[in-house]
Amino acid sequence: MDLGSKLLEPVGATMNEVIDNVKRVIDIMGEIMAASNKQIVGIKQVTRVIVDMDQAKQQNPAS
């Protein structure tokens, strides 16, 4: 093995670690996006219920 190969070997290993970590970050970001989308759906549902309750109360002011 020549000197250039010996010097590049740890660089290659480090680059592989960087690539693996970037892949993990992408996976985590995907999980965060999925969770955020679920929260958005839940917030929309709660908002709809509140609007429906408000409308029902306005239609029946004796409540």
Jmol script that loads the backbone (N, CA, C; Angstrom):
load data "model"
ATOM      1  N   MET A   1       0.847  -1.171   0.000  1.00  0.00           N
ATOM      2  CA  MET A   1       0.000   0.000   0.000  1.00  0.00           C
ATOM      3  C   MET A   1       0.895   1.237   0.000  1.00  0.00           C
ATOM      4  N   ASP A   2       0.643   2.150  -0.903  1.00  0.00           N
ATOM      5  CA  ASP A   2       1.469   3.349  -0.929  1.00  0.00           C
ATOM      6  C   ASP A   2       0.952   4.390   0.061  1.00  0.00           C
ATOM      7  N   LEU A   3       1.699   5.461   0.228  1.00  0.00           N
ATOM      8  CA  LEU A   3       1.371   6.488   1.214  1.00  0.00           C
ATOM      9  C   LEU A   3       0.021   7.133   0.940  1.00  0.00           C
ATOM     10  N   GLY A   4      -0.273   7.401  -0.329  1.00  0.00           N
ATOM     11  CA  GLY A   4      -1.557   8.020  -0.680  1.00  0.00           C
ATOM     12  C   GLY A   4      -2.733   7.159  -0.260  1.00  0.00           C
ATOM     13  N   SER A   5      -2.650   5.881  -0.476  1.00  0.00           N
ATOM     14  CA  SER A   5      -3.721   4.963  -0.085  1.00  0.00           C
ATOM     15  C   SER A   5      -3.880   4.917   1.427  1.00  0.00           C
ATOM     16  N   LYS A   6      -2.738   4.925   2.131  1.00  0.00           N
ATOM     17  CA  LYS A   6      -2.795   4.903   3.595  1.00  0.00           C
ATOM     18  C   LYS A   6      -3.454   6.175   4.136  1.00  0.00           C
ATOM     19  N   LEU A   7      -3.202   7.305   3.488  1.00  0.00           N
ATOM     20  CA  LEU A   7      -3.785   8.562   3.943  1.00  0.00           C
ATOM     21  C   LEU A   7      -5.277   8.637   3.626  1.00  0.00           C
ATOM     22  N   LEU A   8      -5.678   8.047   2.512  1.00  0.00           N
ATOM     23  CA  LEU A   8      -7.074   8.133   2.100  1.00  0.00           C
ATOM     24  C   LEU A   8      -7.981   7.133   2.805  1.00  0.00           C
ATOM     25  N   GLU A   9      -7.408   6.086   3.340  1.00  0.00           N
ATOM     26  CA  GLU A   9      -8.222   5.056   3.992  1.00  0.00           C
ATOM     27  C   GLU A   9      -9.076   5.628   5.136  1.00  0.00           C
ATOM     28  N   PRO A  10      -8.509   6.405   6.080  1.00  0.00           N
ATOM     29  CA  PRO A  10      -9.362   6.956   7.146  1.00  0.00           C
ATOM     30  C   PRO A  10     -10.357   7.999   6.621  1.00  0.00           C
ATOM     31  N   VAL A  11      -9.986   8.682   5.554  1.00  0.00           N
ATOM     32  CA  VAL A  11     -10.905   9.657   4.965  1.00  0.00           C
ATOM     33  C   VAL A  11     -12.135   8.940   4.421  1.00  0.00           C
ATOM     34  N   GLY A  12     -11.925   7.827   3.755  1.00  0.00           N
ATOM     35  CA  GLY A  12     -13.041   7.039   3.226  1.00  0.00           C
ATOM     36  C   GLY A  12     -13.943   6.539   4.339  1.00  0.00           C
ATOM     37  N   ALA A  13     -13.343   6.088   5.435  1.00  0.00           N
ATOM     38  CA  ALA A  13     -14.132   5.596   6.569  1.00  0.00           C
ATOM     39  C   ALA A  13     -14.946   6.735   7.174  1.00  0.00           C
ATOM     40  N   THR A  14     -14.331   7.904   7.294  1.00  0.00           N
ATOM     41  CA  THR A  14     -15.032   9.064   7.840  1.00  0.00           C
ATOM     42  C   THR A  14     -16.186   9.474   6.935  1.00  0.00           C
ATOM     43  N   MET A  15     -15.966   9.452   5.644  1.00  0.00           N
ATOM     44  CA  MET A  15     -17.033   9.806   4.691  1.00  0.00           C
ATOM     45  C   MET A  15     -18.190   8.822   4.801  1.00  0.00           C
ATOM     46  N   ASN A  16     -17.900   7.549   4.973  1.00  0.00           N
ATOM     47  CA  ASN A  16     -18.956   6.548   5.145  1.00  0.00           C
ATOM     48  C   ASN A  16     -19.756   6.818   6.419  1.00  0.00           C
ATOM     49  N   GLU A  17     -19.066   7.233   7.491  1.00  0.00           N
ATOM     50  CA  GLU A  17     -19.769   7.578   8.730  1.00  0.00           C
ATOM     51  C   GLU A  17     -20.668   8.785   8.515  1.00  0.00           C
ATOM     52  N   VAL A  18     -20.160   9.773   7.799  1.00  0.00           N
ATOM     53  CA  VAL A  18     -20.953  10.969   7.514  1.00  0.00           C
ATOM     54  C   VAL A  18     -22.205  10.587   6.723  1.00  0.00           C
ATOM     55  N   ILE A  19     -22.041   9.766   5.718  1.00  0.00           N
ATOM     56  CA  ILE A  19     -23.174   9.337   4.885  1.00  0.00           C
ATOM     57  C   ILE A  19     -24.197   8.577   5.731  1.00  0.00           C
ATOM     58  N   ASP A  20     -23.730   7.686   6.594  1.00  0.00           N
ATOM     59  CA  ASP A  20     -24.648   6.940   7.470  1.00  0.00           C
ATOM     60  C   ASP A  20     -25.420   7.886   8.390  1.00  0.00           C
ATOM     61  N   ASN A  21     -24.719   8.880   8.942  1.00  0.00           N
ATOM     62  CA  ASN A  21     -25.382   9.832   9.836  1.00  0.00           C
ATOM     63  C   ASN A  21     -26.381  10.709   9.086  1.00  0.00           C
ATOM     64  N   VAL A  22     -26.060  11.089   7.863  1.00  0.00           N
ATOM     65  CA  VAL A  22     -27.003  11.877   7.059  1.00  0.00           C
ATOM     66  C   VAL A  22     -28.257  11.054   6.793  1.00  0.00           C
ATOM     67  N   LYS A  23     -28.092   9.784   6.505  1.00  0.00           N
ATOM     68  CA  LYS A  23     -29.248   8.904   6.282  1.00  0.00           C
ATOM     69  C   LYS A  23     -30.118   8.824   7.536  1.00  0.00           C
ATOM     70  N   ARG A  24     -29.467   8.738   8.714  1.00  0.00           N
ATOM     71  CA  ARG A  24     -30.227   8.694   9.966  1.00  0.00           C
ATOM     72  C   ARG A  24     -31.006   9.989  10.176  1.00  0.00           C
ATOM     73  N   VAL A  25     -30.359  11.116   9.885  1.00  0.00           N
ATOM     74  CA  VAL A  25     -31.031  12.409  10.035  1.00  0.00           C
ATOM     75  C   VAL A  25     -32.232  12.491   9.096  1.00  0.00           C
ATOM     76  N   ILE A  26     -32.084  12.018   7.879  1.00  0.00           N
ATOM     77  CA  ILE A  26     -33.198  12.024   6.917  1.00  0.00           C
ATOM     78  C   ILE A  26     -34.347  11.162   7.440  1.00  0.00           C
ATOM     79  N   ASP A  27     -34.021  10.005   8.006  1.00  0.00           N
ATOM     80  CA  ASP A  27     -35.063   9.136   8.577  1.00  0.00           C
ATOM     81  C   ASP A  27     -35.783   9.832   9.732  1.00  0.00           C
ATOM     82  N   ILE A  28     -35.018  10.481  10.596  1.00  0.00           N
ATOM     83  CA  ILE A  28     -35.618  11.190  11.734  1.00  0.00           C
ATOM     84  C   ILE A  28     -36.502  12.330  11.240  1.00  0.00           C
ATOM     85  N   MET A  29     -36.040  13.054  10.240  1.00  0.00           N
ATOM     86  CA  MET A  29     -36.848  14.143   9.683  1.00  0.00           C
ATOM     87  C   MET A  29     -38.157  13.610   9.106  1.00  0.00           C
ATOM     88  N   GLY A  30     -38.104  12.456   8.478  1.00  0.00           N
ATOM     89  CA  GLY A  30     -39.326  11.835   7.959  1.00  0.00           C
ATOM     90  C   GLY A  30     -40.293  11.481   9.077  1.00  0.00           C
ATOM     91  N   GLU A  31     -39.747  10.969  10.185  1.00  0.00           N
ATOM     92  CA  GLU A  31     -40.596  10.637  11.334  1.00  0.00           C
ATOM     93  C   GLU A  31     -41.217  11.905  11.925  1.00  0.00           C
ATOM     94  N   ILE A  32     -40.441  12.972  12.008  1.00  0.00           N
ATOM     95  CA  ILE A  32     -40.959  14.242  12.525  1.00  0.00           C
ATOM     96  C   ILE A  32     -42.060  14.769  11.611  1.00  0.00           C
ATOM     97  N   MET A  33     -41.860  14.662  10.299  1.00  0.00           N
ATOM     98  CA  MET A  33     -42.870  15.137   9.350  1.00  0.00           C
ATOM     99  C   MET A  33     -44.153  14.330   9.490  1.00  0.00           C
ATOM    100  N   ALA A  34     -44.032  13.027   9.636  1.00  0.00           N
ATOM    101  CA  ALA A  34     -45.229  12.181   9.792  1.00  0.00           C
ATOM    102  C   ALA A  34     -45.970  12.541  11.077  1.00  0.00           C
ATOM    103  N   ALA A  35     -45.235  12.747  12.164  1.00  0.00           N
ATOM    104  CA  ALA A  35     -45.866  13.115  13.433  1.00  0.00           C
ATOM    105  C   ALA A  35     -46.529  14.484  13.325  1.00  0.00           C
ATOM    106  N   SER A  36     -45.870  15.404  12.639  1.00  0.00           N
ATOM    107  CA  SER A  36     -46.438  16.744  12.461  1.00  0.00           C
ATOM    108  C   SER A  36     -47.735  16.683  11.660  1.00  0.00           C
ATOM    109  N   ASN A  37     -47.745  15.855  10.635  1.00  0.00           N
ATOM    110  CA  ASN A  37     -48.963  15.707   9.831  1.00  0.00           C
ATOM    111  C   ASN A  37     -50.109  15.139  10.668  1.00  0.00           C
ATOM    112  N   LYS A  38     -49.802  14.185  11.544  1.00  0.00           N
ATOM    113  CA  LYS A  38     -50.832  13.634  12.427  1.00  0.00           C
ATOM    114  C   LYS A  38     -51.356  14.716  13.367  1.00  0.00           C
ATOM    115  N   GLN A  39     -50.462  15.550  13.861  1.00  0.00           N
ATOM    116  CA  GLN A  39     -50.889  16.636  14.750  1.00  0.00           C
ATOM    117  C   GLN A  39     -51.778  17.624  14.003  1.00  0.00           C
ATOM    118  N   ILE A  40     -51.426  17.919  12.763  1.00  0.00           N
ATOM    119  CA  ILE A  40     -52.241  18.841  11.958  1.00  0.00           C
ATOM    120  C   ILE A  40     -53.649  18.288  11.796  1.00  0.00           C
ATOM    121  N   VAL A  41     -53.756  16.997  11.501  1.00  0.00           N
ATOM    122  CA  VAL A  41     -55.075  16.369  11.350  1.00  0.00           C
ATOM    123  C   VAL A  41     -55.850  16.477  12.664  1.00  0.00           C
ATOM    124  N   GLY A  42     -55.196  16.200  13.779  1.00  0.00           N
ATOM    125  CA  GLY A  42     -55.862  16.281  15.077  1.00  0.00           C
ATOM    126  C   GLY A  42     -56.315  17.695  15.400  1.00  0.00           C
ATOM    127  N   ILE A  43     -55.478  18.676  15.110  1.00  0.00           N
ATOM    128  CA  ILE A  43     -55.839  20.075  15.367  1.00  0.00           C
ATOM    129  C   ILE A  43     -57.031  20.483  14.508  1.00  0.00           C
ATOM    130  N   LYS A  44     -57.043  20.047  13.258  1.00  0.00           N
ATOM    131  CA  LYS A  44     -58.184  20.357  12.377  1.00  0.00           C
ATOM    132  C   LYS A  44     -59.465  19.743  12.922  1.00  0.00           C
ATOM    133  N   GLN A  45     -59.371  18.520  13.445  1.00  0.00           N
ATOM    134  CA  GLN A  45     -60.556  17.861  14.002  1.00  0.00           C
ATOM    135  C   GLN A  45     -61.070  18.611  15.225  1.00  0.00           C
ATOM    136  N   VAL A  46     -60.173  19.010  16.101  1.00  0.00           N
ATOM    137  CA  VAL A  46     -60.569  19.753  17.295  1.00  0.00           C
ATOM    138  C   VAL A  46     -61.186  21.092  16.888  1.00  0.00           C
ATOM    139  N   THR A  47     -60.577  21.760  15.937  1.00  0.00           N
ATOM    140  CA  THR A  47     -61.103  23.040  15.465  1.00  0.00           C
ATOM    141  C   THR A  47     -62.508  22.870  14.908  1.00  0.00           C
ATOM    142  N   ARG A  48     -62.711  21.818  14.140  1.00  0.00           N
ATOM    143  CA  ARG A  48     -64.038  21.558  13.559  1.00  0.00           C
ATOM    144  C   ARG A  48     -65.078  21.353  14.659  1.00  0.00           C
ATOM    145  N   VAL A  49     -64.723  20.592  15.691  1.00  0.00           N
ATOM    146  CA  VAL A  49     -65.651  20.343  16.797  1.00  0.00           C
ATOM    147  C   VAL A  49     -65.973  21.654  17.509  1.00  0.00           C
ATOM    148  N   ILE A  50     -64.979  22.484  17.746  1.00  0.00           N
ATOM    149  CA  ILE A  50     -65.213  23.773  18.415  1.00  0.00           C
ATOM    150  C   ILE A  50     -66.126  24.655  17.575  1.00  0.00           C
ATOM    151  N   VAL A  51     -65.889  24.698  16.270  1.00  0.00           N
ATOM    152  CA  VAL A  51     -66.750  25.489  15.381  1.00  0.00           C
ATOM    153  C   VAL A  51     -68.173  24.954  15.411  1.00  0.00           C
ATOM    154  N   ASP A  52     -68.325  23.638  15.358  1.00  0.00           N
ATOM    155  CA  ASP A  52     -69.659  23.031  15.398  1.00  0.00           C
ATOM    156  C   ASP A  52     -70.366  23.356  16.722  1.00  0.00           C
ATOM    157  N   MET A  53     -69.632  23.285  17.827  1.00  0.00           N
ATOM    158  CA  MET A  53     -70.221  23.604  19.129  1.00  0.00           C
ATOM    159  C   MET A  53     -70.630  25.076  19.182  1.00  0.00           C
ATOM    160  N   ASP A  54     -69.798  25.929  18.651  1.00  0.00           N
ATOM    161  CA  ASP A  54     -70.104  27.362  18.640  1.00  0.00           C
ATOM    162  C   ASP A  54     -71.350  27.644  17.807  1.00  0.00           C
ATOM    163  N   GLN A  55     -71.434  26.997  16.653  1.00  0.00           N
ATOM    164  CA  GLN A  55     -72.612  27.186  15.801  1.00  0.00           C
ATOM    165  C   GLN A  55     -73.876  26.669  16.492  1.00  0.00           C
ATOM    166  N   ALA A  56     -73.760  25.543  17.167  1.00  0.00           N
ATOM    167  CA  ALA A  56     -74.922  24.980  17.874  1.00  0.00           C
ATOM    168  C   ALA A  56     -75.363  25.923  18.988  1.00  0.00           C
ATOM    169  N   LYS A  57     -74.416  26.507  19.670  1.00  0.00           N
ATOM    170  CA  LYS A  57     -74.750  27.435  20.742  1.00  0.00           C
ATOM    171  C   LYS A  57     -75.414  28.689  20.198  1.00  0.00           C
ATOM    172  N   GLN A  58     -74.940  29.174  19.052  1.00  0.00           N
ATOM    173  CA  GLN A  58     -75.537  30.363  18.448  1.00  0.00           C
ATOM    174  C   GLN A  58     -76.966  30.079  17.967  1.00  0.00           C
ATOM    175  N   GLN A  59     -77.244  28.866  17.553  1.00  0.00           N
ATOM    176  CA  GLN A  59     -78.575  28.508  17.085  1.00  0.00           C
ATOM    177  C   GLN A  59     -79.533  28.296  18.260  1.00  0.00           C
ATOM    178  N   ASN A  60     -78.982  28.032  19.434  1.00  0.00           N
ATOM    179  CA  ASN A  60     -79.795  27.807  20.613  1.00  0.00           C
ATOM    180  C   ASN A  60     -79.289  28.717  21.734  1.00  0.00           C
ATOM    181  N   PRO A  61     -79.653  30.001  21.678  1.00  0.00           N
ATOM    182  CA  PRO A  61     -79.101  30.963  22.647  1.00  0.00           C
ATOM    183  C   PRO A  61     -79.517  30.700  24.092  1.00  0.00           C
ATOM    184  N   ALA A  62     -80.493  29.863  24.324  1.00  0.00           N
ATOM    185  CA  ALA A  62     -80.915  29.555  25.695  1.00  0.00           C
ATOM    186  C   ALA A  62     -79.876  28.724  26.431  1.00  0.00           C
ATOM    187  N   SER A  63     -78.917  28.151  25.730  1.00  0.00           N
ATOM    188  CA  SER A  63     -77.900  27.288  26.347  1.00  0.00           C
ATOM    189  C   SER A  63     -76.943  28.077  27.187  1.00  0.00           C
TER     190      SER A  63
END
end "model"
wireframe off; spacefill off
backbone 0.3
color backbone group
